[in-house]
Amino acid sequence: MTPENQKKYDAKLKRITDALELKEPDMIPITLSAELFPVFNAGYTVAEVVYDATMEKMKNALVKYVNDFDPDIHPGLCNILAGEGPGLELTEPNNQRWAGMPGKPIDDNSLQQHIEFPTLLDEEFEEFSTDRTGWTFRRQMPRLSNLLKPMAALSYAGDARSLARVFSTPDFQHMIEQFRKINEFYEEHDKRAAEVVKTVEEMGYPNLRTGMAGAPFDSYSNFMRGTILSLSDLYDNPDFVLARVEENYERTINMIRMSKGKGHEFVFMPLHKGMDGFMSDEHYEKFYWKYLRGVILEIIDAGKTPYVYTEGKYNSRLDFLTEVPPGKVIYHFEDVDMAVAKKKLGGIACITGGYQPWKLGWDSPEKVRDEVKALIDTCAPGGGYMFETSCGLDYAKRENVEVMFDTVRNYGKA
């Protein structure tokens, strides 16, 4: 990194750190997740970037974006599966759709889509409880990927001859050969992705969102029972849910402890099922917040910063969110009354989000300027605020993005 870029890096990092520590920085940091916008800004389609295994298109898009708009944080790889198209085809997932995918199930300019479905069925609870490994191999894995369907043929037989009969089938042999190709692909992809990230970081942009964790209940809901069944289970199978949440919690805590002392970073924590209306306050406290709070505190103890990304409406949960140490947590809001959030969390946590990105695609530049100013007036006084949209930029008009950045930079000065 050149001395000039190091100076820029340090200034941006201090700006972010000041906001995290509930101070008023020299100017409000702009730390939004850009997602699809850099791709469009560089003249590419999402499908082009997803299928460019060289990662050159992603690098070009990111370099142009930071040069054009100068955000305060590294945009990362924008969470768009950049360069992974060929690898995804090898893995054959049943729970994901991506731009450029064969058959075009989604648009070439769409963000990837997660397809949720239960992998643990009602009639499998006993099998799950008595033979977890067998259930994972024979039930869950074949449901998640077409490539893994041969796993369903695995039996309890432990002798070599019985296993040879299964492993020698054409389907199993194909699966094993694909494993080799997948590993080779992602080893190369990860190297190129790291080079892209380093290129932008050396331009003077702090790369902070480098860890990931979540709410233990979300793991149960997202990857085992699905939304409807997991919420029904709160009434029909509460003891089973609690046991799974506690298992997920212990696993998460152990992973965080293993990362302790490996550098400061923001740990991205997307919250999927805790939003208003999904469960009562009683259920939220018992099944969700108790364990989420435990994960947050463990991340802090590991010397890292929980970046808690609340999805959906979160107005009824704000009082819970106050139960954290002051100046140690960032709460990002998608849909909340930001004035109430500031009132309840000011002096406790740094807040961000709250500006709907669709406005950047449809509103006039004048209206964008006025609404950004109003949000700053609401959230910035007293410190503890970073500017972000509710969820990326995506299909924003360039002129509106320019106005948004300009307004925060000038109106948001100390």
C-alpha positions in Angstrom: 0.0 0.0 0.0 1.4 3.4 -0.9 1.8 6.0 1.9 -1.0 8.0 0.3 -3.4 5.1 0.3 -2.4 4.1 3.8 -3.3 7.6 5.0 -6.7 7.3 3.3 -7.1 3.8 4.8 -6.3 5.1 8.3 -8.7 8.0 8.0 -11.6 5.8 6.9 -10.9 3.2 9.6 -10.8 5.9 12.3 -14.1 7.3 11.0 -15.7 3.9 11.3 -14.2 3.2 14.7 -15.4 6.5 16.0 -18.9 5.7 15.0 -18.7 2.3 16.5 -17.5 3.7 19.8 -20.5 6.1 19.7 -18.5 9.2 18.9 -19.1 11.9 16.3 -16.5 11.3 13.5 -15.1 14.0 11.2 -17.9 13.0 8.8 -20.5 10.3 8.7 -18.9 7.1 7.4 -20.6 5.6 4.3 -20.4 1.8 4.9 -23.1 0.4 2.7 -23.1 -2.9 0.9 -23.2 -2.1 -2.8 -24.2 -5.6 -4.0 -25.2 -5.5 -7.7 -24.6 -1.8 -8.3 -20.9 -2.0 -9.1 -21.6 -4.6 -11.7 -24.1 -2.4 -13.5 -21.9 0.7 -13.0 -19.1 -1.1 -14.9 -21.5 -2.1 -17.7 -21.7 -5.8 -17.0 -24.6 -8.2 -16.4 -24.6 -10.2 -13.2 -24.5 -13.4 -15.2 -21.2 -12.2 -16.8 -19.6 -11.6 -13.5 -20.9 -14.9 -11.9 -19.5 -16.9 -14.9 -16.1 -15.0 -15.2 -13.9 -17.5 -13.3 -10.9 -15.2 -13.9 -12.5 -12.7 -11.6 -11.3 -9.8 -13.9 -14.8 -8.4 -14.4 -15.4 -8.4 -10.6 -12.1 -6.6 -10.1 -12.9 -4.1 -12.8 -16.3 -3.4 -11.3 -15.0 -2.9 -7.8 -12.1 -0.7 -8.8 -14.4 1.5 -10.8 -16.9 1.7 -8.0 -14.5 2.8 -5.3 -12.8 5.3 -7.7 -16.2 6.7 -8.7 -17.8 7.0 -5.2 -15.0 6.6 -2.6 -17.0 4.7 0.2 -15.5 4.3 3.6 -15.4 0.5 3.7 -14.2 -2.2 1.3 -17.2 -3.5 -0.7 -15.9 -7.1 -0.6 -17.1 -9.2 -3.4 -20.6 -7.8 -3.1 -22.2 -11.1 -2.1 -23.1 -12.0 -5.7 -21.3 -15.3 -6.2 -18.7 -13.7 -8.4 -16.8 -16.2 -10.5 -18.6 -19.1 -9.0 -21.0 -20.1 -11.9 -18.9 -23.0 -13.2 -18.4 -24.3 -9.6 -22.0 -24.0 -8.8 -22.9 -26.1 -11.8 -20.5 -28.8 -10.5 -22.1 -28.9 -7.1 -25.7 -29.1 -8.4 -27.5 -27.4 -5.4 -31.3 -27.8 -5.2 -31.6 -24.8 -2.8 -30.1 -22.1 -4.9 -30.7 -20.2 -8.2 -28.1 -17.8 -9.7 -27.8 -15.5 -12.6 -26.7 -17.3 -15.8 -27.7 -20.7 -14.4 -28.6 -23.2 -17.2 -32.3 -23.0 -18.0 -32.4 -19.3 -16.9 -34.7 -19.8 -13.9 -33.9 -16.2 -12.8 -33.0 -13.1 -14.7 -29.4 -12.5 -15.8 -29.3 -9.4 -13.7 -30.8 -10.9 -10.5 -29.2 -11.5 -7.2 -29.0 -15.2 -6.4 -32.1 -16.7 -4.8 -32.2 -19.2 -1.9 -34.8 -21.9 -2.2 -36.0 -22.9 1.3 -37.5 -26.3 1.9 -37.5 -28.7 4.9 -34.7 -31.3 4.9 -36.0 -32.8 8.2 -39.5 -34.2 7.8 -42.0 -35.0 10.6 -41.6 -38.7 10.3 -37.8 -38.6 10.6 -37.5 -37.1 14.1 -36.7 -40.5 15.6 -34.2 -41.4 12.9 -32.6 -37.9 13.4 -32.4 -38.4 17.2 -31.0 -42.0 17.1 -28.8 -41.9 14.0 -27.8 -38.4 13.2 -25.0 -39.3 10.9 -27.1 -41.7 8.9 -29.9 -39.2 8.6 -27.5 -36.5 7.4 -26.0 -38.8 4.7 -29.1 -40.6 3.5 -31.7 -37.9 3.9 -30.5 -34.3 4.2 -27.5 -34.3 1.8 -29.4 -35.9 -1.2 -32.2 -33.3 -0.7 -29.7 -30.4 -0.8 -27.9 -31.4 -4.0 -28.5 -33.6 -7.0 -24.8 -34.5 -7.0 -25.2 -36.1 -3.6 -28.2 -38.3 -4.4 -26.0 -41.5 -4.4 -25.5 -40.9 -0.6 -29.1 -42.2 -0.1 -27.8 -45.7 -0.9 -25.4 -45.8 2.1 -26.4 -48.6 4.5 -25.4 -49.7 8.0 -23.2 -52.4 6.6 -19.6 -51.8 7.7 -17.7 -54.5 5.8 -15.6 -53.6 2.8 -17.5 -55.8 0.4 -20.8 -54.1 1.2 -19.4 -50.7 0.9 -17.6 -51.6 -2.3 -20.9 -52.5 -3.9 -22.2 -49.0 -3.2 -19.1 -47.0 -3.9 -18.5 -48.8 -7.3 -21.8 -47.8 -8.9 -21.6 -45.4 -11.8 -23.5 -42.7 -9.8 -21.1 -42.9 -6.9 -18.0 -42.9 -9.1 -19.4 -39.8 -10.9 -20.0 -38.0 -7.6 -16.4 -38.7 -6.4 -14.9 -37.5 -9.7 -17.0 -34.3 -9.4 -15.7 -33.8 -5.9 -12.2 -33.6 -7.3 -13.2 -31.1 -9.9 -15.1 -29.0 -7.3 -12.1 -28.9 -5.0 -9.8 -27.9 -7.9 -12.1 -25.2 -9.0 -12.6 -23.6 -5.6 -9.0 -23.7 -4.7 -8.2 -21.6 -7.8 -11.3 -19.4 -7.3 -10.4 -18.6 -3.7 -6.9 -17.5 -4.7 -8.3 -15.2 -7.4 -11.0 -13.8 -5.1 -8.3 -13.1 -2.4 -6.3 -11.2 -5.0 -9.3 -9.1 -6.0 -10.0 -8.2 -2.3 -6.3 -7.3 -1.7 -6.3 -5.1 -4.8 -9.1 -2.9 -3.5 -7.8 -3.0 0.1 -4.5 -1.6 -1.1 -6.3 1.3 -2.7 -7.1 2.5 0.8 -10.3 0.7 1.8 -10.6 -1.2 5.1 -11.8 -4.7 4.6 -13.7 -5.3 7.8 -16.7 -7.6 7.1 -14.6 -10.8 7.1 -16.4 -13.0 9.6 -19.9 -14.5 9.8 -22.2 -15.9 12.4 -25.9 -15.9 13.1 -28.8 -16.7 15.4 -28.9 -20.4 16.3 -32.6 -20.6 15.7 -32.1 -19.4 12.1 -29.8 -22.4 11.4 -32.6 -24.7 12.5 -35.2 -22.9 10.5 -33.2 -22.2 7.3 -31.5 -25.6 6.8 -33.6 -28.2 8.6 -37.3 -27.4 8.9 -38.0 -24.3 6.8 -39.9 -21.2 8.0 -43.4 -22.6 8.4 -42.5 -25.9 10.1 -39.9 -24.3 12.4 -42.4 -21.7 13.6 -45.1 -24.4 14.1 -42.5 -26.4 16.0 -42.4 -23.7 18.7 -45.9 -24.9 19.7 -45.8 -28.6 18.6 -42.2 -29.6 19.4 -40.7 -26.9 21.7 -38.3 -29.3 23.5 -36.9 -30.5 20.2 -36.5 -27.0 18.9 -34.7 -25.9 22.1 -32.3 -28.9 21.9 -31.4 -28.1 18.3 -30.9 -24.4 19.1 -28.7 -25.2 22.0 -26.6 -27.6 19.7 -26.3 -24.8 17.1 -25.4 -22.4 19.9 -22.6 -24.5 21.2 -21.2 -25.1 17.8 -21.2 -21.4 17.0 -19.6 -20.5 20.3 -16.8 -23.0 19.7 -16.1 -21.6 16.3 -15.9 -18.0 17.6 -13.5 -19.1 20.4 -11.3 -20.7 17.8 -11.1 -17.4 15.9 -10.0 -15.4 19.0 -6.8 -13.4 18.6 -6.9 -13.7 14.8 -7.3 -10.0 14.1 -10.1 -7.4 14.5 -13.0 -7.7 12.1 -16.7 -7.2 11.8 -18.7 -10.4 12.1 -21.7 -10.2 9.8 -24.8 -11.6 11.5 -27.9 -11.7 9.2 -31.1 -12.3 11.2 -33.7 -14.1 9.2 -36.5 -15.3 11.4 -36.6 -12.9 14.4 -38.6 -10.1 12.7 -41.8 -8.6 14.0 -44.8 -10.9 13.7 -42.8 -14.1 13.2 -43.0 -15.1 16.8 -44.3 -13.7 20.1 -42.0 -11.7 22.4 -42.1 -14.7 24.8 -40.9 -17.0 22.0 -38.4 -14.5 20.8 -36.8 -14.2 24.2 -36.8 -18.0 24.8 -35.8 -19.4 21.4 -34.1 -16.5 19.6 -32.7 -13.6 21.6 -31.2 -15.6 24.5 -28.9 -17.4 22.2 -28.3 -14.6 19.7 -27.2 -12.4 22.7 -24.9 -15.1 23.8 -23.3 -15.2 20.4 -23.0 -11.4 20.3 -21.2 -11.4 23.7 -18.9 -14.2 22.6 -17.9 -12.3 19.5 -17.2 -9.2 21.6 -15.1 -11.3 24.0 -13.1 -12.6 21.0 -12.1 -9.0 20.2 -14.4 -8.6 17.2 -17.4 -6.5 16.4 -20.9 -8.0 15.9 -22.5 -6.4 12.8 -26.1 -7.5 13.4 -28.1 -7.3 10.2 -31.8 -7.3 11.1 -34.0 -8.3 8.2 -37.6 -7.2 7.9 -39.5 -5.1 10.5 -37.8 -5.0 13.9 -39.7 -2.3 15.8 -41.0 -4.7 18.5 -37.5 -6.1 19.1 -35.6 -2.9 19.9 -35.8 -3.2 23.7 -34.1 -6.6 23.5 -31.3 -5.1 21.4 -30.4 -2.8 24.2 -29.1 -5.7 26.3 -25.5 -5.4 25.0 -22.3 -3.6 26.2 -22.1 0.0 25.0 -20.0 0.9 22.0 -19.4 -2.7 21.0 -22.2 -3.6 18.5 -23.4 -2.3 15.1 -27.2 -2.8 14.4 -28.2 -2.5 10.8 -31.9 -2.0 10.2 -33.9 -2.8 7.0 -37.3 -1.6 8.1 -37.6 0.2 11.5 -38.6 3.6 12.8 -35.1 5.0 12.9 -36.1 7.8 15.3 -37.3 5.2 17.8 -34.2 3.1 17.2 -32.0 6.1 17.9 -33.9 7.0 21.0 -33.6 3.4 22.4 -30.1 2.5 21.2 -28.3 5.9 21.3 -25.5 5.6 23.8 -25.6 1.7 23.5 -24.9 0.7 19.9 -24.0 2.2 16.6 -27.0 2.1 14.2 -27.2 2.1 10.4 -29.5 1.3 7.5 -33.1 2.6 7.3 -32.9 4.2 3.8 -34.9 2.1 1.2 -32.7 1.5 -1.9 -35.7 1.5 -4.2 -35.9 5.2 -3.7 -32.6 5.5 -5.5 -34.2 3.9 -8.6 -37.4 5.9 -8.6 -37.1 9.2 -6.7 -35.8 12.4 -8.1 -32.3 13.6 -7.1 -33.9 16.4 -5.1 -36.0 14.0 -3.1 -33.1 11.7 -2.5 -31.1 14.7 -1.1 -33.9 15.7 1.2 -34.6 12.3 2.5 -30.9 11.5 3.2 -30.6 14.8 5.1 -33.7 13.9 7.1 -32.2 10.5 8.0 -28.9 12.2 9.1 -30.8 14.7 11.2 -32.6 11.8 12.9 -29.7 9.5 13.5 -26.4 11.4 13.6 -26.6 13.7 16.6 -24.5 12.5 19.5 -22.6 10.0 17.3 -23.0 6.3 16.9 -24.3 6.4 13.3 -23.0 5.2 9.9 -24.9 5.7 6.6 -26.2 2.7 4.8 -29.2 1.8 2.8 -31.6 -0.9 4.0 -30.2 -3.5 1.7 -27.6 -2.6 -0.9 -27.9 -0.4 -4.0 -28.7 -2.8 -6.8 -30.9 -1.1 -9.4 -30.2 2.5 -8.4 -29.8 5.3 -10.9 -26.2 6.5 -11.0 -27.2 10.2 -10.6 -29.1 9.3 -7.4 -26.2 7.4 -6.0 -24.0 10.4 -6.8 -26.4 12.7 -4.9 -26.6 10.3 -2.0 -22.8 10.1 -1.6 -22.5 13.9 -2.0 -25.1 14.7 0.5 -23.6 12.4 3.2 -20.1 13.7 2.6 -21.1 17.4 2.8 -24.2 17.5 5.0 -22.8 14.8 7.3 -19.6 16.6 8.3 -18.9 17.3 11.9 
